[in-house]
Amino acid sequence: MNSFEMRRRDFLATSASGIGGVALTSLLQQDLLAARQSDVSKRTDPLAPKSSHFPAKANACIFIYLAGAPSQLDLFTPKPKLKELAGQKLPDSLVKNVRFAFINKNAGVKPSTRYFKQHGKCGMWWSDRLPYLAQHSDDICRITTMHTEAFNHHPGQLIMNCGHQRFGHPSVGSWLNYGLGSESHNLPGYVVLTAGPAARGGATNWSSGFLPSTYQGVLFRNQGEAVLNLNNPAGISREAQRKTLDAIGALNLERHKALNDPEIKSRIAAYELAFRMQSAAPELIDTKDESKTTLDSYGVSRGGVQGSFANNCLLARRLVERGVRFINIYHGGWDQHGNLENGLKANAAFVDQPVAALLTDLRQRGLLESTMVVWGTEFGRTPLAQGKDGRDHHPFAFTIWAAGGGFRPGYSHGKTDDIGWGIEKDPVHIHDFQATLLRLFGFDDKRLTYRFKGLDFRLTGTGPEEGKVIKGLLA
């Protein structure tokens, strides 16, 4: 390439940042990418729909992540034995090899103060903190015997979201978009919504890792511009931006022919997606077409974090309707080392009504059968007390649940011991849950791989025995 061609290319690329690229800054900074069916990018569409290994039950996933670890002992699993043992120390044989995050081995047993009741035809147990969700017992598949090796938040969030405790691995949403592509033309295949305190892991939880950055989660806001700096600067017409992007796309395509670098395709897709999102994103977050009944059912008018979380649940349904493959909804602040009663009361009130409304809305629209809704977190809380009113981290037995998308409805899986310390029957490791999730999307987790640095990586660990599909969880 001669010097004139280099100057011409530099000029066009630099011009893009002034006459159109400002609208793309947020996307490019995070490598937030997707595909476009234009003349240039028909040949470079990394998110074109693909086939799974076998027929799928799920087509989309809304993964609600409660960062900080909600107490399963105060929400889902009644343990009357704890009242008998209140204040007592556990036997040395039980705690001698245990590593706690904060408390010591002499901490006393702490019973729950909550009232539990069975709900639905299935008789699923719920605490009085979650009255709205309790009404959906017959839709929910609950796993009470989750376990993990991680006992601190960031590593725990990474393994739940990315399958490993180390940085640099792709998230579940990235793997699904890599394997299946996206059915959305004007929105990313993977969208992230947040409300309340941030998750410790931040953007590492929705990273594309070593996969092409096309598959990374795109962080949306639920007020103002959906993505910062998405709109054109004043005085720049859509036609002028289109011509500029076509020229840049042609140059990038020539460069891709020379280097065969997948990130060049990703960049082409990012420019094109951002161009289309300038119309699609404002329409997405404008909920004026929703009925008052729907808005009230979610509780979007509550204001503050409550209203933001409720609005995110509503946006998740709207994203599914528009073909988005994977939606993360993050809500932080569940790390109750103290102030358990008040903290849990406030957090439960934030999420109970909106998540229940989401399940109702999906069912009424015929979407729940193909849309998987997951309530997840990094670990649970210990049956031992921390201070006057708190619980420490507990990775040995905790609870998550899923509804729709092929999960078995009205079912509680596994059994923990009388104090909620360990698992007595049907343990489920995080990799097992991830393998089961992938199976419902039509994938054999051992075959959904990506070669990186000479190795074939996958979501569900590295060993041949890691990640077993739990058939009892399947409808």
C-alpha positions in Angstrom: 0.0 0.0 0.0 1.5 3.3 -1.0 1.7 6.5 1.2 -1.3 8.1 -0.7 -3.4 5.1 0.0 -2.4 5.1 3.7 -3.2 8.8 4.0 -6.6 8.2 2.3 -7.4 5.4 4.7 -6.3 7.3 7.8 -8.4 10.2 6.7 -11.6 8.1 6.2 -11.1 6.3 9.5 -10.4 9.5 11.4 -13.3 11.2 9.7 -15.6 8.5 10.9 -14.9 9.5 14.5 -16.1 13.0 13.7 -19.1 12.5 11.3 -20.5 9.2 12.5 -18.1 7.4 14.8 -19.1 9.4 17.9 -22.4 7.4 17.7 -20.3 4.3 17.9 -17.7 5.2 20.5 -19.3 3.3 23.4 -19.7 0.2 21.2 -16.2 0.2 19.8 -14.6 0.9 23.2 -16.2 -2.3 24.5 -15.9 -4.2 21.2 -19.7 -4.5 21.1 -20.5 -6.1 17.8 -23.1 -7.7 15.7 -24.0 -8.3 12.0 -25.7 -6.5 9.2 -27.1 -7.7 5.9 -25.6 -4.9 3.7 -23.6 -5.3 0.5 -20.4 -5.2 2.5 -21.3 -7.2 5.6 -23.2 -10.0 3.9 -19.8 -11.7 3.6 -18.8 -10.8 7.2 -21.8 -11.6 9.3 -20.6 -13.2 12.6 -24.0 -13.3 14.1 -25.9 -15.0 11.2 -28.3 -17.6 12.7 -26.7 -21.1 12.9 -27.9 -24.6 13.6 -27.5 -26.3 17.0 -26.3 -29.9 17.4 -29.9 -31.2 17.8 -33.4 -29.7 18.2 -33.7 -27.1 20.9 -36.3 -26.4 23.5 -35.1 -22.8 24.3 -34.6 -20.0 21.9 -33.7 -17.2 24.3 -32.6 -16.7 27.8 -33.2 -14.0 30.4 -30.6 -14.6 33.1 -31.4 -12.6 36.3 -28.3 -12.4 38.4 -28.6 -11.5 42.1 -25.0 -10.4 42.8 -23.9 -10.9 46.4 -25.6 -14.2 47.1 -29.2 -14.2 48.5 -29.7 -16.3 51.5 -31.4 -19.6 50.5 -32.1 -20.2 54.2 -34.3 -17.2 54.4 -35.9 -17.4 51.0 -36.3 -21.0 49.7 -35.3 -23.8 52.1 -36.9 -24.0 55.6 -34.7 -25.7 58.1 -36.6 -26.1 61.5 -33.5 -27.9 62.9 -31.7 -24.6 63.1 -34.1 -23.3 65.8 -33.2 -26.3 67.9 -29.5 -25.6 67.5 -29.7 -21.8 67.7 -26.4 -20.3 69.0 -24.6 -23.7 69.2 -21.3 -24.4 67.6 -21.1 -27.0 64.9 -19.0 -30.2 65.5 -15.3 -29.8 64.7 -15.7 -32.8 62.3 -17.9 -30.6 60.1 -15.9 -27.4 60.0 -12.3 -28.4 60.5 -11.4 -28.3 56.8 -13.7 -25.4 55.9 -12.4 -22.1 54.7 -14.8 -19.2 55.5 -14.6 -15.8 54.0 -15.0 -13.9 57.2 -16.3 -15.8 60.2 -14.4 -18.3 62.4 -15.2 -21.9 63.1 -16.7 -21.0 66.5 -19.6 -19.1 65.1 -23.0 -20.2 66.4 -26.0 -21.5 64.4 -28.4 -18.9 63.2 -32.0 -19.9 62.5 -34.2 -18.0 60.0 -36.8 -15.7 61.4 -38.9 -16.0 58.2 -42.3 -17.8 57.8 -42.3 -20.5 55.2 -45.3 -22.0 53.3 -45.8 -24.4 50.5 -47.4 -23.1 47.3 -48.8 -24.4 44.0 -49.9 -27.9 43.1 -46.2 -29.0 43.5 -46.0 -27.8 47.1 -42.9 -25.7 46.6 -41.6 -24.0 49.7 -41.2 -20.2 49.8 -40.5 -17.6 52.5 -42.9 -14.8 53.1 -40.3 -12.5 51.5 -41.3 -13.6 47.9 -45.2 -13.7 47.8 -45.4 -12.9 44.1 -42.9 -15.5 42.9 -44.5 -18.1 45.1 -47.6 -17.9 42.9 -45.5 -19.2 40.0 -44.4 -22.4 41.8 -45.8 -24.7 39.2 -43.8 -22.9 36.4 -40.5 -23.1 38.3 -37.7 -25.7 38.4 -35.7 -25.1 41.6 -32.3 -26.6 42.3 -31.5 -26.6 46.0 -28.2 -28.5 45.7 -26.0 -26.2 43.7 -22.3 -26.1 44.8 -19.1 -24.4 43.7 -15.4 -24.2 44.6 -15.5 -20.4 44.8 -16.2 -18.7 48.2 -15.5 -15.1 47.3 -17.7 -12.9 45.1 -15.7 -12.1 42.0 -14.4 -15.7 41.4 -17.9 -17.0 42.2 -19.5 -14.6 39.7 -16.9 -15.6 37.1 -17.5 -19.3 37.4 -21.3 -18.9 37.3 -21.2 -16.6 34.3 -18.1 -17.8 32.5 -17.5 -21.3 33.7 -14.0 -20.5 35.2 -12.7 -18.5 38.2 -10.1 -16.9 36.0 -10.3 -13.8 33.8 -10.5 -14.0 30.0 -13.2 -16.7 29.5 -16.4 -16.1 27.5 -19.7 -15.7 29.3 -22.7 -18.0 28.8 -24.4 -15.4 26.6 -21.2 -15.1 24.5 -21.1 -18.9 24.0 -24.7 -19.0 22.9 -24.3 -16.2 20.4 -21.2 -17.8 19.1 -23.0 -21.2 18.7 -26.4 -20.0 17.5 -26.0 -16.5 16.2 -28.8 -14.0 16.7 -32.3 -13.6 15.2 -32.2 -9.8 15.9 -31.1 -7.7 13.0 -31.3 -4.2 14.6 -30.2 -5.1 18.2 -27.2 -7.0 19.7 -27.6 -10.7 20.2 -26.5 -10.2 23.9 -27.8 -7.3 26.0 -26.9 -6.5 29.6 -29.2 -4.5 31.9 -28.2 -3.3 35.4 -29.9 -1.8 38.5 -28.7 -1.2 42.0 -25.2 -1.8 43.3 -22.8 -3.2 40.7 -21.7 -6.8 40.7 -18.1 -7.2 41.9 -17.0 -8.7 38.6 -18.4 -5.8 36.5 -18.0 -6.3 32.7 -15.9 -9.4 33.2 -19.2 -11.2 33.8 -20.4 -10.5 30.3 -17.1 -10.6 28.5 -16.5 -12.5 25.2 -13.1 -13.6 26.5 -11.1 -15.2 23.8 -14.1 -15.4 21.4 -14.3 -12.7 18.8 -15.6 -9.5 20.5 -18.7 -9.7 18.4 -20.2 -12.0 21.0 -19.6 -9.7 24.1 -22.6 -8.4 26.0 -23.8 -4.9 25.2 -24.6 -2.8 28.2 -27.9 -0.9 27.8 -29.3 1.9 29.9 -33.0 2.1 30.5 -33.3 5.9 30.4 -32.0 8.4 27.9 -29.8 7.0 25.1 -29.9 3.2 25.4 -26.1 3.2 24.6 -24.1 6.3 25.4 -23.1 8.4 22.4 -25.2 6.4 20.0 -26.8 9.4 18.3 -25.2 11.4 15.5 -23.7 14.8 16.3 -25.7 17.8 15.3 -25.6 18.6 11.6 -24.6 15.1 10.4 -27.3 13.5 8.2 -28.1 9.8 8.1 -27.2 9.8 4.4 -23.8 11.2 5.0 -23.2 8.7 7.8 -24.3 5.8 5.5 -21.8 6.8 2.8 -19.0 7.1 5.3 -19.7 3.7 6.8 -19.9 2.1 3.3 -16.5 3.5 2.5 -15.0 2.4 5.8 -16.6 -1.1 5.4 -15.1 -1.6 2.0 -11.6 -0.6 3.3 -12.0 -2.9 6.3 -13.1 -5.8 4.0 -10.0 -5.3 1.9 -7.9 -5.4 5.1 -9.6 -8.6 6.2 -8.7 -10.2 2.9 -5.1 -9.5 3.6 -4.9 -10.4 7.3 -7.9 -12.7 7.9 -8.3 -11.2 11.3 -11.7 -12.0 12.8 -11.7 -8.7 14.8 -11.9 -6.8 11.5 -15.2 -8.5 10.7 -16.2 -7.7 14.2 -15.4 -4.0 13.6 -17.4 -3.9 10.4 -20.4 -5.5 12.3 -20.0 -3.0 15.1 -20.3 0.0 12.8 -23.3 -1.4 11.0 -25.1 -2.5 14.1 -24.7 0.9 15.7 -26.1 2.5 12.6 -29.2 0.4 12.8 -29.5 0.8 16.5 -30.0 4.5 16.2 -33.5 3.7 15.2 -34.1 0.4 17.0 -32.8 1.3 20.5 -35.0 4.3 21.2 -38.0 2.3 20.0 -37.0 -0.5 22.4 -36.8 1.7 25.6 -39.9 3.7 24.7 -42.7 1.8 26.5 -45.6 4.0 25.6 -47.1 1.2 23.6 -47.4 -0.9 26.7 -50.8 -1.0 28.5 -51.2 0.6 32.0 -52.1 -2.9 33.3 -48.7 -4.2 32.0 -46.7 -1.3 33.4 -48.4 -1.6 36.8 -47.9 -5.3 36.9 -44.1 -4.8 36.7 -44.2 -1.8 39.0 -42.2 0.5 36.7 -43.6 3.6 38.4 -42.0 2.8 41.7 -39.0 5.0 41.1 -35.3 4.6 42.1 -33.7 1.2 42.0 -37.0 -0.5 42.3 -38.4 1.2 39.2 -35.1 0.6 37.3 -35.1 -3.1 38.0 -38.8 -3.4 37.1 -38.2 -1.5 33.8 -35.3 -3.9 33.1 -37.6 -6.9 33.4 -40.1 -5.3 31.0 -37.3 -4.4 28.6 -36.1 -8.1 28.8 -39.5 -9.2 27.5 -39.3 -6.6 24.7 -35.8 -7.7 23.8 -36.9 -11.3 23.5 -39.8 -10.2 21.2 -37.2 -8.5 19.0 -35.1 -11.6 18.6 -32.3 -11.0 21.2 -30.8 -14.3 22.2 -29.5 -13.6 25.7 -30.4 -10.9 28.2 -28.6 -10.4 31.6 -30.4 -8.5 34.3 -28.0 -7.7 37.2 -29.1 -6.6 40.6 -26.5 -6.1 43.3 -26.5 -5.6 47.0 -27.4 -9.1 48.3 -24.2 -9.5 50.4 -25.8 -9.5 53.8 -22.9 -10.1 56.3 -24.9 -7.9 58.6 -28.4 -6.2 58.5 -29.8 -9.4 57.1 -33.4 -8.8 58.0 -33.7 -5.3 56.6 -31.4 -5.9 53.7 -33.2 -9.0 52.5 -36.5 -7.4 53.0 -35.6 -4.4 50.8 -33.9 -6.5 48.1 -36.8 -9.0 47.9 -39.2 -6.2 47.6 -37.2 -4.8 44.6 -37.3 -8.1 42.6 -40.3 -10.1 43.7 -43.1 -8.3 41.8 -41.2 -7.6 38.6 -39.8 -11.1 38.1 -43.2 -12.6 38.8 -44.7 -10.1 36.3 -42.1 -11.2 33.7 -43.1 -14.8 34.1 -46.8 -13.9 33.7 -46.1 -11.7 30.7 -44.1 -14.3 28.9 -46.7 -17.0 29.5 -49.6 -14.8 28.3 -47.7 -14.0 25.1 -46.8 -17.6 24.4 -43.1 -17.0 25.0 -42.3 -18.8 28.2 -42.1 -22.2 26.5 -39.2 -21.1 24.4 -37.7 -18.5 26.7 -35.6 -19.6 29.6 -35.7 -17.4 32.8 -33.0 -18.1 35.3 -32.6 -16.8 38.9 -28.9 -17.2 39.6 -26.1 -16.1 42.0 -22.6 -17.0 42.9 -23.2 -19.1 46.1 -25.4 -19.2 49.2 -25.2 -18.1 52.8 -24.1 -20.1 55.8 -26.4 -21.4 58.5 -23.9 -19.9 61.0 -24.3 -16.4 62.3 -22.0 -13.5 61.4 -22.2 -10.9 64.1 -25.7 -10.1 65.4 -27.6 -10.3 62.1 -25.6 -11.6 59.2 -24.5 -14.7 57.3 -21.2 -15.5 55.6 -20.6 -17.0 52.2 -21.5 -20.7 51.7 -20.5 -22.4 48.5 -21.3 -26.0 49.6 -25.1 -25.9 49.1 -27.2 -23.1 47.6 -30.3 -22.5 45.5 -31.1 -21.2 42.1 -34.1 -21.7 39.9 -35.2 -21.6 36.2 -38.5 -21.5 34.4 -39.5 -22.1 30.8 -37.2 -23.0 27.9 -37.5 -26.7 28.6 -36.9 -26.8 32.3 -39.1 -29.2 34.3 -41.9 -27.1 35.9 -43.1 -27.4 39.4 -40.1 -29.4 40.5 -37.5 -29.1 43.4 -34.3 -30.9 42.7 -32.0 -32.4 45.4 -31.9 -32.5 49.1 -29.7 -30.7 51.6 -29.1 -31.8 55.2 -31.2 -30.7 58.2 -29.2 -27.4 58.7 -28.6 -26.6 55.1 -24.9 -27.1 55.4 -24.2 -29.9 52.9 -25.9 -31.9 50.2 -27.5 -35.3 50.9 -29.0 -36.1 47.4 -28.5 -35.1 43.8 -25.8 -32.5 43.9 -25.5 -30.0 40.9 -22.2 -28.3 40.2 -22.3 -25.0 38.3 -20.8 -26.8 35.3 -23.7 -29.3 35.4 -26.2 -26.5 35.3 -24.4 -24.9 32.4 -24.3 -28.2 30.5 -28.0 -28.6 31.1 -28.7 -25.0 29.9 -26.7 -25.6 26.7 -28.5 -28.9 26.1 -31.9 -27.1 26.2 -30.5 -24.7 23.5 -29.6 -27.8 21.4 -25.9 -28.2 22.3 -23.7 -30.9 23.5 -21.4 -28.8 25.8 -18.4 -31.1 25.0 -18.8 -30.2 21.3 -19.4 -26.4 21.7 -15.7 -25.5 21.7 -13.4 -22.8 20.5 -9.7 -23.3 19.7 -7.5 -20.8 21.5 -3.7 -21.0 21.9 -3.8 -24.6 20.6 -6.5 -25.9 23.0 -10.2 -26.5 22.5 -11.9 -24.5 25.3 -15.6 -24.8 26.3 -17.9 -23.3 28.9 -18.2 -26.3 31.2 -14.6 -26.7 32.5 -11.8 -28.6 31.0 -11.9 -32.2 32.2 -13.9 -35.0 30.4 -16.1 -35.5 33.5 -16.9 -31.8 34.0 -20.3 -30.7 33.0 -23.0 -33.4 33.2 -26.5 -32.8 31.9 -28.9 -33.3 34.8 -31.8 -35.1 33.1 -34.1 -34.7 36.0 -34.2 -31.0 35.3 -35.5 -31.4 31.8 -39.3 -31.2 31.1 
